[in-house]
């Protein structure tokens, strides 16, 4: 696994230390072990893990300045936040997931990898975003494989500060999702500042980067699963 990680990072001109390679490999081992007991990922092949999980996760690093506070909603098995934290130890993270088993796995993994300034919280994002400790308290919010863009923006916009960033990991549907999200972008006081396209194993991926230009109205995110049932 270590050799594969080194090869993939070298091929993509990403600098790394041996300590980071060791942490990424250990993260893989813990994820594969936990995956035997409950579903965290469908990707277990070593090359796929290195490219589709690690490389994909850390691509957003180019948009994140130093020493920022980052929220990861729907963190699941720890993507993109744990690879980002390993490669960018200057960043601090709060990972949010509504499934308690996943949160337990994340916190145990964080402890095992000896990562600092990172923790996982068990919460529905609708509740988390209304918590005064977290609302409009983050510089950046990242989300990977969570929800359609209209829904995702309603979940994430309340978490970032004015002028903060939302980075949404999307696949080939990105352009269509942007079209559908025009009203949500306007209502939530956001602007799309970058649609960054990159290739992972010949598949087109996108990082959609939004800036928050004004504070979020207190009515958002709406309760009772409305962001999914009735997207803006």
JOHU-V640782 format. One record per pair of residues at least 12 apart in sequence whose C-alpha atoms are under 8 Angstrom apart, sorted by sequence separation. I is the first residue (numbers start at 1). J is the second residue. D is the distance in whole Angstrom. If there is no record, write none. Layout:
[[I J D] [I J D]]
This chain:
[[32 44 7] [81 93 7] [107 119 6] [195 207 6] [196 208 6] [106 119 8] [107 120 6] [153 166 8] [194 207 8] [195 208 5] [196 209 8] [81 95 7] [106 120 6] [194 208 6] [195 209 6] [6 21 7] [141 156 6] [193 208 8] [194 209 5] [5 21 7] [192 208 7] [193 209 6] [194 210 7] [78 95 8] [103 120 6] [192 209 6] [193 210 6] [103 121 6] [141 159 7] [192 210 4] [193 211 7] [2 21 6] [5 24 8] [103 122 6] [141 160 7] [149 168 8] [191 210 5] [192 211 7] [2 22 7] [5 25 8] [75 95 6] [140 160 6] [190 210 6] [191 211 5] [28 49 8] [70 91 7] [72 93 7] [74 95 8] [75 96 6] [76 97 6] [138 159 6] [139 160 6] [190 211 6] [191 212 7] [57 79 6] [58 80 7] [68 90 8] [69 91 6] [70 92 6] [71 93 6] [72 94 6] [73 95 6] [74 96 6] [75 97 6] [100 122 6] [136 158 6] [137 159 6] [138 160 5] [139 161 6] [190 212 5] [191 213 7] [2 25 6] [57 80 4] [61 84 7] [67 90 5] [68 91 5] [69 92 5] [70 93 5] [71 94 5] [72 95 5] [73 96 5] [74 97 5] [95 118 8] [97 120 8] [99 122 7] [135 158 6] [136 159 4] [137 160 6] [138 161 6] [189 212 6] [190 213 6] [1 25 6] [56 80 8] [57 81 7] [66 90 6] [67 91 5] [68 92 6] [69 93 6] [70 94 6] [71 95 6] [72 96 6] [73 97 6] [74 98 7] [92 116 8] [93 117 6] [94 118 6] [95 119 6] [96 120 6] [97 121 7] [98 122 5] [99 123 8] [135 159 5] [136 160 4] [137 161 6] [139 163 8] [140 164 6] [141 165 6] [142 166 6] [143 167 7] [144 168 6] [145 169 7] [189 213 6] [190 214 7] [58 83 6] [66 91 7] [67 92 7] [71 96 8] [77 102 7] [92 117 5] [93 118 5] [94 119 5] [95 120 4] [96 121 5] [97 122 5] [98 123 5] [134 159 6] [135 160 7] [136 161 4] [139 164 5] [140 165 5] [141 166 5] [142 167 5] [143 168 5] [144 169 5] [145 170 7] [189 214 5] [53 79 7] [54 80 8] [57 83 6] [58 84 5] [76 102 6] [91 117 8] [92 118 6] [93 119 7] [94 120 6] [95 121 6] [96 122 6] [97 123 6] [98 124 5] [129 155 7] [136 162 7] [138 164 7] [139 165 6] [140 166 6] [141 167 6] [142 168 6] [143 169 6] [144 170 7] [189 215 7] [53 80 8] [57 84 7] [61 88 8] [76 103 8] [89 116 8] [94 121 7] [96 123 6] [97 124 7] [98 125 8] [129 156 8] [140 167 7] [142 169 8] [150 177 7] [189 216 7] [77 105 8] [78 106 6] [82 110 8] [96 124 8] [97 125 7] [130 158 8] [149 177 6] [188 216 6] [54 83 6] [58 87 7] [77 106 7] [86 115 8] [96 125 7] [126 155 7] [129 158 6] [148 177 7] [149 178 7] [188 217 7] [85 115 8] [125 155 6] [129 159 6] [150 180 7] [154 184 7] [150 181 5] [153 184 7] [157 188 7] [172 203 8] [96 128 8] [149 181 6] [153 185 7] [172 204 6] [174 206 7] [85 118 8] [157 190 8] [171 204 6] [172 205 6] [150 184 6] [154 188 7] [171 205 4] [172 206 8] [174 208 8] [150 185 8] [153 188 8] [170 205 6] [171 206 6] [40 76 6] [41 77 7] [169 205 8] [170 206 5] [40 77 5] [169 206 6] [170 207 6] [169 207 5] [170 208 7] [168 207 6] [169 208 7] [167 207 6] [168 208 5] [167 208 6] [168 209 7] [4 46 7] [5 47 8] [8 50 7] [166 208 8] [167 209 5] [4 47 7] [8 51 7] [166 209 6] [167 210 6] [165 209 7] [166 210 5] [1 46 6] [5 50 6] [165 210 5] [166 211 6] [4 50 7] [9 55 7] [31 77 7] [165 211 5] [166 212 8] [8 55 8] [164 211 6] [165 212 6] [184 231 8] [163 211 6] [164 212 6] [184 232 5] [163 212 5] [183 232 6] [162 212 5] [163 213 6] [74 125 8] [161 212 7] [162 213 6] [163 214 8] [181 232 7] [73 125 7] [160 212 7] [162 214 6] [162 215 6] [161 215 7] [157 212 7] [158 215 8] [158 216 6] [24 83 7] [157 216 7] [81 142 8] [24 86 7] [40 102 8] [80 142 8] [158 220 7] [23 86 7] [80 143 8] [158 221 7] [80 144 7] [79 144 7] [155 220 8] [20 86 6] [154 220 7] [155 221 6] [20 87 7] [71 138 7] [154 221 6] [70 138 6] [73 141 8] [75 143 7] [69 138 5] [70 139 6] [71 140 6] [72 141 6] [73 142 7] [74 143 7] [75 144 8] [68 138 8] [69 139 5] [70 140 5] [71 141 5] [72 142 5] [73 143 6] [74 144 8] [16 87 7] [34 105 8] [68 139 6] [69 140 6] [70 141 5] [71 142 6] [72 143 6] [68 140 7] [70 142 7] [74 146 6] [155 227 8] [73 146 8] [154 227 7] [64 140 8] [151 227 5] [150 227 8] [151 228 6] [30 109 7] [136 215 8] [151 231 6] [147 228 8] [150 231 6] [151 232 7] [27 109 7] [150 232 6] [73 156 8] [27 113 7] [26 113 8] [71 159 8] [23 113 6] [130 221 8] [129 221 7] [126 221 6] [126 222 7] [126 223 6] [60 167 7] [56 200 7] [60 207 7] [52 200 7] [51 200 7] [52 201 8] [51 201 8]]
